[in-house]
């Protein structure tokens, strides 16, 4: 194994092809600091080109389902509890300056993934932690002619417990929240 610091596009000129290419907690940064979804698409298209037939792209990132953008079930009460948690009142306000009113499970989930890292906000600005949905990734893989072979998402136990401790959320409130998504797409031979 070797480690190199190179731009993904530079690897295309090489003759090497790979069995697996992994994107671990980086595609949300391609989106935030690049050109949005087009930067994510370019990276995945380049990765697909560098795979051998039958090779896999593995994505591990904070990935939510599209429905979360359109449902507000219990969100208002949860935001009220967050806002009443001392210093977090200002966090909610600052988050809403960048990402708009927290009026969906999607935006609430995004806030919950960011609030612990408030000291980074001045440097990272409006970095979007959950910009690309599962369905958007599925569409990209379809456009690339790849087969989705694994789709999994979960709330890590550490965060489940932290959010219960910090905000007294119950299991029903936590049920739609996600911290980690895994997608594996295979290049069709």
MARBABA-309875 format. One record per residue (C-alpha): residue number from 1; residue in one letter; z, x, y. Coordinates in steps of 0.05 Angstrom, whole numbers, padded with zeros to 5 digits. Layout:
N
<rec><i>NUM</i><aa>A</aa><zz>Z</zz><xx>X</xx><yy>Y</yy></rec>
...
***
This chain:
189
<rec><i>1</i><aa>X</aa><zz>00000</zz><xx>00000</xx><yy>00000</yy></rec>
<rec><i>2</i><aa>X</aa><zz>-00014</zz><xx>00024</xx><yy>00070</yy></rec>
<rec><i>3</i><aa>X</aa><zz>00002</zz><xx>-00004</xx><yy>00138</yy></rec>
<rec><i>4</i><aa>X</aa><zz>-00046</zz><xx>-00001</xx><yy>00196</yy></rec>
<rec><i>5</i><aa>X</aa><zz>-00044</zz><xx>-00029</xx><yy>00266</yy></rec>
<rec><i>6</i><aa>X</aa><zz>-00115</zz><xx>-00054</xx><yy>00279</yy></rec>
<rec><i>7</i><aa>X</aa><zz>-00149</zz><xx>-00115</xx><yy>00305</yy></rec>
<rec><i>8</i><aa>X</aa><zz>-00169</zz><xx>-00164</xx><yy>00251</yy></rec>
<rec><i>9</i><aa>X</aa><zz>-00241</zz><xx>-00163</xx><yy>00274</yy></rec>
<rec><i>10</i><aa>X</aa><zz>-00244</zz><xx>-00088</xx><yy>00265</yy></rec>
<rec><i>11</i><aa>X</aa><zz>-00232</zz><xx>-00097</xx><yy>00191</yy></rec>
<rec><i>12</i><aa>X</aa><zz>-00297</zz><xx>-00137</xx><yy>00183</yy></rec>
<rec><i>13</i><aa>X</aa><zz>-00338</zz><xx>-00073</xx><yy>00191</yy></rec>
<rec><i>14</i><aa>X</aa><zz>-00305</zz><xx>-00043</xx><yy>00131</yy></rec>
<rec><i>15</i><aa>X</aa><zz>-00331</zz><xx>-00053</xx><yy>00060</yy></rec>
<rec><i>16</i><aa>X</aa><zz>-00262</zz><xx>-00068</xx><yy>00031</yy></rec>
<rec><i>17</i><aa>X</aa><zz>-00250</zz><xx>-00140</xx><yy>00009</yy></rec>
<rec><i>18</i><aa>X</aa><zz>-00182</zz><xx>-00168</xx><yy>-00008</yy></rec>
<rec><i>19</i><aa>X</aa><zz>-00150</zz><xx>-00214</xx><yy>-00060</yy></rec>
<rec><i>20</i><aa>X</aa><zz>-00100</zz><xx>-00242</xx><yy>-00010</yy></rec>
<rec><i>21</i><aa>X</aa><zz>-00093</zz><xx>-00242</xx><yy>00065</yy></rec>
<rec><i>22</i><aa>X</aa><zz>-00027</zz><xx>-00266</xx><yy>00094</yy></rec>
<rec><i>23</i><aa>X</aa><zz>-00009</zz><xx>-00293</xx><yy>00162</yy></rec>
<rec><i>24</i><aa>X</aa><zz>00067</zz><xx>-00294</xx><yy>00167</yy></rec>
<rec><i>25</i><aa>X</aa><zz>00095</zz><xx>-00325</xx><yy>00230</yy></rec>
<rec><i>26</i><aa>X</aa><zz>00036</zz><xx>-00302</xx><yy>00273</yy></rec>
<rec><i>27</i><aa>X</aa><zz>-00016</zz><xx>-00357</xx><yy>00279</yy></rec>
<rec><i>28</i><aa>X</aa><zz>00026</zz><xx>-00395</xx><yy>00330</yy></rec>
<rec><i>29</i><aa>X</aa><zz>00022</zz><xx>-00332</xx><yy>00372</yy></rec>
<rec><i>30</i><aa>X</aa><zz>-00054</zz><xx>-00328</xx><yy>00364</yy></rec>
<rec><i>31</i><aa>X</aa><zz>-00054</zz><xx>-00399</xx><yy>00392</yy></rec>
<rec><i>32</i><aa>X</aa><zz>-00005</zz><xx>-00386</xx><yy>00449</yy></rec>
<rec><i>33</i><aa>X</aa><zz>-00031</zz><xx>-00319</xx><yy>00473</yy></rec>
<rec><i>34</i><aa>X</aa><zz>-00103</zz><xx>-00326</xx><yy>00453</yy></rec>
<rec><i>35</i><aa>X</aa><zz>-00151</zz><xx>-00383</xx><yy>00467</yy></rec>
<rec><i>36</i><aa>X</aa><zz>-00114</zz><xx>-00439</xx><yy>00431</yy></rec>
<rec><i>37</i><aa>X</aa><zz>-00142</zz><xx>-00468</xx><yy>00367</yy></rec>
<rec><i>38</i><aa>X</aa><zz>-00206</zz><xx>-00427</xx><yy>00374</yy></rec>
<rec><i>39</i><aa>X</aa><zz>-00166</zz><xx>-00363</xx><yy>00365</yy></rec>
<rec><i>40</i><aa>X</aa><zz>-00133</zz><xx>-00390</xx><yy>00302</yy></rec>
<rec><i>41</i><aa>X</aa><zz>-00201</zz><xx>-00412</xx><yy>00276</yy></rec>
<rec><i>42</i><aa>X</aa><zz>-00232</zz><xx>-00344</xx><yy>00290</yy></rec>
<rec><i>43</i><aa>X</aa><zz>-00175</zz><xx>-00308</xx><yy>00255</yy></rec>
<rec><i>44</i><aa>X</aa><zz>-00180</zz><xx>-00352</xx><yy>00193</yy></rec>
<rec><i>45</i><aa>X</aa><zz>-00256</zz><xx>-00346</xx><yy>00192</yy></rec>
<rec><i>46</i><aa>X</aa><zz>-00251</zz><xx>-00270</xx><yy>00195</yy></rec>
<rec><i>47</i><aa>X</aa><zz>-00199</zz><xx>-00271</xx><yy>00140</yy></rec>
<rec><i>48</i><aa>X</aa><zz>-00243</zz><xx>-00315</xx><yy>00096</yy></rec>
<rec><i>49</i><aa>X</aa><zz>-00300</zz><xx>-00266</xx><yy>00105</yy></rec>
<rec><i>50</i><aa>X</aa><zz>-00256</zz><xx>-00208</xx><yy>00082</yy></rec>
<rec><i>51</i><aa>X</aa><zz>-00235</zz><xx>-00243</xx><yy>00018</yy></rec>
<rec><i>52</i><aa>X</aa><zz>-00264</zz><xx>-00232</xx><yy>-00051</yy></rec>
<rec><i>53</i><aa>X</aa><zz>-00290</zz><xx>-00294</xx><yy>-00086</yy></rec>
<rec><i>54</i><aa>X</aa><zz>-00228</zz><xx>-00332</xx><yy>-00110</yy></rec>
<rec><i>55</i><aa>X</aa><zz>-00184</zz><xx>-00296</xx><yy>-00059</yy></rec>
<rec><i>56</i><aa>X</aa><zz>-00129</zz><xx>-00331</xx><yy>-00020</yy></rec>
<rec><i>57</i><aa>X</aa><zz>-00107</zz><xx>-00339</xx><yy>00052</yy></rec>
<rec><i>58</i><aa>X</aa><zz>-00032</zz><xx>-00350</xx><yy>00055</yy></rec>
<rec><i>59</i><aa>X</aa><zz>-00001</zz><xx>-00380</xx><yy>00117</yy></rec>
<rec><i>60</i><aa>X</aa><zz>00074</zz><xx>-00383</xx><yy>00130</yy></rec>
<rec><i>61</i><aa>X</aa><zz>00090</zz><xx>-00410</xx><yy>00198</yy></rec>
<rec><i>62</i><aa>X</aa><zz>00124</zz><xx>-00468</xx><yy>00232</yy></rec>
<rec><i>63</i><aa>X</aa><zz>00075</zz><xx>-00523</xx><yy>00214</yy></rec>
<rec><i>64</i><aa>X</aa><zz>00086</zz><xx>-00597</xx><yy>00225</yy></rec>
<rec><i>65</i><aa>X</aa><zz>00048</zz><xx>-00658</xx><yy>00202</yy></rec>
<rec><i>66</i><aa>X</aa><zz>00005</zz><xx>-00696</xx><yy>00253</yy></rec>
<rec><i>67</i><aa>X</aa><zz>00045</zz><xx>-00760</xx><yy>00245</yy></rec>
<rec><i>68</i><aa>X</aa><zz>00105</zz><xx>-00726</xx><yy>00278</yy></rec>
<rec><i>69</i><aa>X</aa><zz>00066</zz><xx>-00726</xx><yy>00344</yy></rec>
<rec><i>70</i><aa>X</aa><zz>00063</zz><xx>-00802</xx><yy>00342</yy></rec>
<rec><i>71</i><aa>X</aa><zz>00132</zz><xx>-00825</xx><yy>00321</yy></rec>
<rec><i>72</i><aa>X</aa><zz>00195</zz><xx>-00828</xx><yy>00362</yy></rec>
<rec><i>73</i><aa>X</aa><zz>00243</zz><xx>-00856</xx><yy>00310</yy></rec>
<rec><i>74</i><aa>X</aa><zz>00315</zz><xx>-00837</xx><yy>00331</yy></rec>
<rec><i>75</i><aa>X</aa><zz>00290</zz><xx>-00784</xx><yy>00380</yy></rec>
<rec><i>76</i><aa>X</aa><zz>00323</zz><xx>-00812</xx><yy>00442</yy></rec>
<rec><i>77</i><aa>X</aa><zz>00393</zz><xx>-00812</xx><yy>00411</yy></rec>
<rec><i>78</i><aa>X</aa><zz>00383</zz><xx>-00742</xx><yy>00383</yy></rec>
<rec><i>79</i><aa>X</aa><zz>00361</zz><xx>-00715</xx><yy>00451</yy></rec>
<rec><i>80</i><aa>X</aa><zz>00422</zz><xx>-00748</xx><yy>00483</yy></rec>
<rec><i>81</i><aa>X</aa><zz>00467</zz><xx>-00712</xx><yy>00434</yy></rec>
<rec><i>82</i><aa>X</aa><zz>00432</zz><xx>-00646</xx><yy>00447</yy></rec>
<rec><i>83</i><aa>X</aa><zz>00437</zz><xx>-00656</xx><yy>00522</yy></rec>
<rec><i>84</i><aa>X</aa><zz>00512</zz><xx>-00670</xx><yy>00516</yy></rec>
<rec><i>85</i><aa>X</aa><zz>00523</zz><xx>-00605</xx><yy>00479</yy></rec>
<rec><i>86</i><aa>X</aa><zz>00546</zz><xx>-00564</xx><yy>00540</yy></rec>
<rec><i>87</i><aa>X</aa><zz>00496</zz><xx>-00511</xx><yy>00561</yy></rec>
<rec><i>88</i><aa>X</aa><zz>00438</zz><xx>-00544</xx><yy>00524</yy></rec>
<rec><i>89</i><aa>X</aa><zz>00427</zz><xx>-00595</xx><yy>00580</yy></rec>
<rec><i>90</i><aa>X</aa><zz>00389</zz><xx>-00542</xx><yy>00618</yy></rec>
<rec><i>91</i><aa>X</aa><zz>00351</zz><xx>-00521</xx><yy>00555</yy></rec>
<rec><i>92</i><aa>X</aa><zz>00324</zz><xx>-00592</xx><yy>00546</yy></rec>
<rec><i>93</i><aa>X</aa><zz>00302</zz><xx>-00592</xx><yy>00620</yy></rec>
<rec><i>94</i><aa>X</aa><zz>00269</zz><xx>-00524</xx><yy>00616</yy></rec>
<rec><i>95</i><aa>X</aa><zz>00233</zz><xx>-00541</xx><yy>00551</yy></rec>
<rec><i>96</i><aa>X</aa><zz>00206</zz><xx>-00605</xx><yy>00582</yy></rec>
<rec><i>97</i><aa>X</aa><zz>00177</zz><xx>-00565</xx><yy>00640</yy></rec>
<rec><i>98</i><aa>X</aa><zz>00133</zz><xx>-00527</xx><yy>00591</yy></rec>
<rec><i>99</i><aa>X</aa><zz>00119</zz><xx>-00579</xx><yy>00538</yy></rec>
<rec><i>100</i><aa>X</aa><zz>00129</zz><xx>-00647</xx><yy>00570</yy></rec>
<rec><i>101</i><aa>X</aa><zz>00180</zz><xx>-00702</xx><yy>00555</yy></rec>
<rec><i>102</i><aa>X</aa><zz>00212</zz><xx>-00698</xx><yy>00487</yy></rec>
<rec><i>103</i><aa>X</aa><zz>00186</zz><xx>-00766</xx><yy>00463</yy></rec>
<rec><i>104</i><aa>X</aa><zz>00167</zz><xx>-00752</xx><yy>00391</yy></rec>
<rec><i>105</i><aa>X</aa><zz>00193</zz><xx>-00720</xx><yy>00327</yy></rec>
<rec><i>106</i><aa>X</aa><zz>00142</zz><xx>-00666</xx><yy>00339</yy></rec>
<rec><i>107</i><aa>X</aa><zz>00170</zz><xx>-00645</xx><yy>00407</yy></rec>
<rec><i>108</i><aa>X</aa><zz>00242</zz><xx>-00653</xx><yy>00384</yy></rec>
<rec><i>109</i><aa>X</aa><zz>00227</zz><xx>-00609</xx><yy>00323</yy></rec>
<rec><i>110</i><aa>X</aa><zz>00195</zz><xx>-00558</xx><yy>00369</yy></rec>
<rec><i>111</i><aa>X</aa><zz>00256</zz><xx>-00557</xx><yy>00415</yy></rec>
<rec><i>112</i><aa>X</aa><zz>00302</zz><xx>-00548</xx><yy>00356</yy></rec>
<rec><i>113</i><aa>X</aa><zz>00262</zz><xx>-00487</xx><yy>00333</yy></rec>
<rec><i>114</i><aa>X</aa><zz>00265</zz><xx>-00456</xx><yy>00403</yy></rec>
<rec><i>115</i><aa>X</aa><zz>00334</zz><xx>-00471</xx><yy>00432</yy></rec>
<rec><i>116</i><aa>X</aa><zz>00369</zz><xx>-00414</xx><yy>00395</yy></rec>
<rec><i>117</i><aa>X</aa><zz>00323</zz><xx>-00364</xx><yy>00428</yy></rec>
<rec><i>118</i><aa>X</aa><zz>00330</zz><xx>-00385</xx><yy>00501</yy></rec>
<rec><i>119</i><aa>X</aa><zz>00342</zz><xx>-00312</xx><yy>00521</yy></rec>
<rec><i>120</i><aa>X</aa><zz>00270</zz><xx>-00299</xx><yy>00501</yy></rec>
<rec><i>121</i><aa>X</aa><zz>00240</zz><xx>-00354</xx><yy>00543</yy></rec>
<rec><i>122</i><aa>X</aa><zz>00231</zz><xx>-00314</xx><yy>00606</yy></rec>
<rec><i>123</i><aa>X</aa><zz>00189</zz><xx>-00263</xx><yy>00568</yy></rec>
<rec><i>124</i><aa>X</aa><zz>00152</zz><xx>-00310</xx><yy>00521</yy></rec>
<rec><i>125</i><aa>X</aa><zz>00141</zz><xx>-00366</xx><yy>00571</yy></rec>
<rec><i>126</i><aa>X</aa><zz>00109</zz><xx>-00427</xx><yy>00542</yy></rec>
<rec><i>127</i><aa>X</aa><zz>00097</zz><xx>-00398</xx><yy>00472</yy></rec>
<rec><i>128</i><aa>X</aa><zz>00083</zz><xx>-00457</xx><yy>00428</yy></rec>
<rec><i>129</i><aa>X</aa><zz>00120</zz><xx>-00451</xx><yy>00361</yy></rec>
<rec><i>130</i><aa>X</aa><zz>00084</zz><xx>-00510</xx><yy>00327</yy></rec>
<rec><i>131</i><aa>X</aa><zz>00015</zz><xx>-00516</xx><yy>00357</yy></rec>
<rec><i>132</i><aa>X</aa><zz>-00028</zz><xx>-00526</xx><yy>00295</yy></rec>
<rec><i>133</i><aa>X</aa><zz>-00014</zz><xx>-00584</xx><yy>00248</yy></rec>
<rec><i>134</i><aa>X</aa><zz>-00023</zz><xx>-00585</xx><yy>00173</yy></rec>
<rec><i>135</i><aa>X</aa><zz>-00083</zz><xx>-00631</xx><yy>00182</yy></rec>
<rec><i>136</i><aa>X</aa><zz>-00116</zz><xx>-00583</xx><yy>00231</yy></rec>
<rec><i>137</i><aa>X</aa><zz>-00108</zz><xx>-00526</xx><yy>00182</yy></rec>
<rec><i>138</i><aa>X</aa><zz>-00137</zz><xx>-00569</xx><yy>00127</yy></rec>
<rec><i>139</i><aa>X</aa><zz>-00198</zz><xx>-00584</xx><yy>00172</yy></rec>
<rec><i>140</i><aa>X</aa><zz>-00207</zz><xx>-00510</xx><yy>00186</yy></rec>
<rec><i>141</i><aa>X</aa><zz>-00205</zz><xx>-00493</xx><yy>00112</yy></rec>
<rec><i>142</i><aa>X</aa><zz>-00255</zz><xx>-00548</xx><yy>00098</yy></rec>
<rec><i>143</i><aa>X</aa><zz>-00302</zz><xx>-00521</xx><yy>00151</yy></rec>
<rec><i>144</i><aa>X</aa><zz>-00296</zz><xx>-00452</xx><yy>00119</yy></rec>
<rec><i>145</i><aa>X</aa><zz>-00312</zz><xx>-00481</xx><yy>00051</yy></rec>
<rec><i>146</i><aa>X</aa><zz>-00244</zz><xx>-00464</xx><yy>00023</yy></rec>
<rec><i>147</i><aa>X</aa><zz>-00200</zz><xx>-00504</xx><yy>-00024</yy></rec>
<rec><i>148</i><aa>X</aa><zz>-00127</zz><xx>-00518</xx><yy>-00004</yy></rec>
<rec><i>149</i><aa>X</aa><zz>-00086</zz><xx>-00501</xx><yy>-00066</yy></rec>
<rec><i>150</i><aa>X</aa><zz>-00015</zz><xx>-00504</xx><yy>-00038</yy></rec>
<rec><i>151</i><aa>X</aa><zz>00016</zz><xx>-00545</xx><yy>00017</yy></rec>
<rec><i>152</i><aa>X</aa><zz>00091</zz><xx>-00544</xx><yy>00024</yy></rec>
<rec><i>153</i><aa>X</aa><zz>00140</zz><xx>-00552</xx><yy>00081</yy></rec>
<rec><i>154</i><aa>X</aa><zz>00215</zz><xx>-00553</xx><yy>00086</yy></rec>
<rec><i>155</i><aa>X</aa><zz>00275</zz><xx>-00547</xx><yy>00130</yy></rec>
<rec><i>156</i><aa>X</aa><zz>00311</zz><xx>-00482</xx><yy>00114</yy></rec>
<rec><i>157</i><aa>X</aa><zz>00383</zz><xx>-00493</xx><yy>00092</yy></rec>
<rec><i>158</i><aa>X</aa><zz>00409</zz><xx>-00448</xx><yy>00148</yy></rec>
<rec><i>159</i><aa>X</aa><zz>00376</zz><xx>-00490</xx><yy>00202</yy></rec>
<rec><i>160</i><aa>X</aa><zz>00396</zz><xx>-00556</xx><yy>00168</yy></rec>
<rec><i>161</i><aa>X</aa><zz>00469</zz><xx>-00534</xx><yy>00171</yy></rec>
<rec><i>162</i><aa>X</aa><zz>00463</zz><xx>-00505</xx><yy>00241</yy></rec>
<rec><i>163</i><aa>X</aa><zz>00433</zz><xx>-00570</xx><yy>00269</yy></rec>
<rec><i>164</i><aa>X</aa><zz>00487</zz><xx>-00610</xx><yy>00233</yy></rec>
<rec><i>165</i><aa>X</aa><zz>00541</zz><xx>-00565</xx><yy>00262</yy></rec>
<rec><i>166</i><aa>X</aa><zz>00512</zz><xx>-00560</xx><yy>00332</yy></rec>
<rec><i>167</i><aa>X</aa><zz>00492</zz><xx>-00634</xx><yy>00341</yy></rec>
<rec><i>168</i><aa>X</aa><zz>00526</zz><xx>-00674</xx><yy>00285</yy></rec>
<rec><i>169</i><aa>X</aa><zz>00457</zz><xx>-00696</xx><yy>00259</yy></rec>
<rec><i>170</i><aa>X</aa><zz>00461</zz><xx>-00734</xx><yy>00194</yy></rec>
<rec><i>171</i><aa>X</aa><zz>00415</zz><xx>-00728</xx><yy>00134</yy></rec>
<rec><i>172</i><aa>X</aa><zz>00372</zz><xx>-00787</xx><yy>00157</yy></rec>
<rec><i>173</i><aa>X</aa><zz>00361</zz><xx>-00754</xx><yy>00225</yy></rec>
<rec><i>174</i><aa>X</aa><zz>00344</zz><xx>-00688</xx><yy>00192</yy></rec>
<rec><i>175</i><aa>X</aa><zz>00297</zz><xx>-00718</xx><yy>00141</yy></rec>
<rec><i>176</i><aa>X</aa><zz>00233</zz><xx>-00713</xx><yy>00183</yy></rec>
<rec><i>177</i><aa>X</aa><zz>00248</zz><xx>-00644</xx><yy>00212</yy></rec>
<rec><i>178</i><aa>X</aa><zz>00213</zz><xx>-00582</xx><yy>00186</yy></rec>
<rec><i>179</i><aa>X</aa><zz>00223</zz><xx>-00508</xx><yy>00199</yy></rec>
<rec><i>180</i><aa>X</aa><zz>00175</zz><xx>-00474</xx><yy>00152</yy></rec>
<rec><i>181</i><aa>X</aa><zz>00106</zz><xx>-00491</xx><yy>00126</yy></rec>
<rec><i>182</i><aa>X</aa><zz>00067</zz><xx>-00456</xx><yy>00071</yy></rec>
<rec><i>183</i><aa>X</aa><zz>-00008</zz><xx>-00464</xx><yy>00061</yy></rec>
<rec><i>184</i><aa>X</aa><zz>-00052</zz><xx>-00428</xx><yy>00012</yy></rec>
<rec><i>185</i><aa>X</aa><zz>-00127</zz><xx>-00436</xx><yy>00015</yy></rec>
<rec><i>186</i><aa>X</aa><zz>-00174</zz><xx>-00406</xx><yy>-00037</yy></rec>
<rec><i>187</i><aa>X</aa><zz>-00244</zz><xx>-00379</xx><yy>-00024</yy></rec>
<rec><i>188</i><aa>X</aa><zz>-00290</zz><xx>-00416</xx><yy>-00071</yy></rec>
<rec><i>189</i><aa>X</aa><zz>-00331</zz><xx>-00368</xx><yy>-00114</yy></rec>
***
